Amino acid sequence: MRLILRATRPDHVSGDKAYSSRRNRRYLRRRDIKHTIPELKDQRANRRRKGSAGGRPTGFDPDRYRRRNEVERTINRLKNSRAVATRYDKRAYVFHGTVTAAAVRLWLKP
């Protein structure tokens, strides 16, 4: 069995404040990828201090950002399975089955 992976471009990216840099935002804008990344307080203050030369405020959707937390918590719960966390499996399709089994176990857990 041969697994073929194709490069795809995401529709939307969410990140925490560590990824709030001009370089990251510019890169995402150039590739037409929407993003939800909160702006740091000092970056916001610098932008406001510059006035109209500072550019427009970043778009930030707090509801979408909240959903990011749910995804991270689910991934951490999946990593409670030692086989998922350490990735013992050599082949990608076997690891995919391991993750699927761990997800089903989480789903069926009362």
C-alpha positions in Angstrom: 0.0 0.0 0.0 1.4 3.4 -1.0 0.2 6.6 0.7 0.3 9.7 -1.4 0.2 13.0 0.4 -0.6 16.2 -1.5 0.3 19.7 -0.3 -2.8 21.6 0.5 -3.4 25.2 1.6 -5.5 25.7 4.8 -8.6 27.9 4.6 -8.0 29.3 8.1 -5.1 29.3 10.7 -5.5 29.9 14.4 -2.5 30.6 16.7 -1.6 32.1 20.0 0.1 35.4 20.8 3.5 33.9 20.1 2.7 33.9 16.4 1.6 37.5 16.3 4.4 39.0 14.2 4.3 41.2 11.1 6.3 38.6 9.2 3.8 35.8 10.0 0.8 37.9 9.2 2.4 39.1 5.9 3.1 35.5 4.9 -0.5 34.4 5.6 -1.8 37.5 3.7 0.4 36.8 0.7 -0.9 33.2 0.5 -4.6 34.3 1.0 -4.9 32.4 4.3 -7.3 33.9 6.8 -6.0 33.9 10.4 -7.1 34.3 14.0 -4.1 35.4 16.0 -4.5 37.8 19.0 -2.3 40.9 18.9 0.2 41.6 21.7 -0.5 44.6 23.8 2.8 46.3 22.9 2.2 45.7 19.2 -1.3 47.2 19.5 0.0 50.2 21.4 2.8 50.8 18.8 0.3 50.6 16.0 -2.0 53.1 17.7 0.9 55.5 18.5 1.8 55.6 14.8 -1.7 56.7 13.9 -2.7 56.2 10.3 0.8 55.1 9.4 0.5 52.2 11.8 -2.0 50.4 9.6 -5.4 49.0 10.4 -6.2 46.8 13.3 -5.9 43.0 12.9 -9.1 41.1 12.5 -9.7 38.9 15.5 -12.6 36.5 16.0 -12.8 35.5 19.7 -15.3 32.7 19.0 -13.0 31.1 16.5 -10.1 31.5 18.9 -12.1 29.7 21.7 -12.6 26.8 19.3 -8.8 26.5 19.0 -8.6 25.7 22.7 -11.0 22.8 22.2 -8.8 21.3 19.5 -5.7 21.6 21.6 -7.4 19.9 24.6 -8.6 17.1 22.3 -5.1 16.5 21.0 -3.7 16.4 24.5 -6.3 13.8 25.5 -5.3 11.7 22.4 -1.7 11.9 23.6 -2.7 10.2 26.9 -2.4 7.0 24.7 1.3 6.2 24.9 1.4 4.8 21.3 0.0 8.1 20.0 2.3 10.3 22.1 5.5 8.5 21.3 4.6 7.3 17.8 5.9 3.8 17.9 4.5 3.0 14.5 6.9 3.2 11.6 4.3 3.5 8.8 1.9 6.4 8.4 -1.1 4.3 7.8 -0.5 2.2 10.9 -0.1 5.4 13.0 -3.4 6.7 11.4 -5.1 3.6 12.7 -3.6 4.0 16.1 -4.9 7.6 16.3 -8.3 6.5 15.0 -8.5 3.8 17.7 -7.5 6.3 20.4 -10.2 8.7 19.1 -12.9 6.0 19.1 -11.8 5.1 22.7 -12.2 8.8 23.7 -15.6 9.0 21.9 -17.0 5.9 23.7 -15.6 6.9 27.1 -18.5 7.8 29.5 
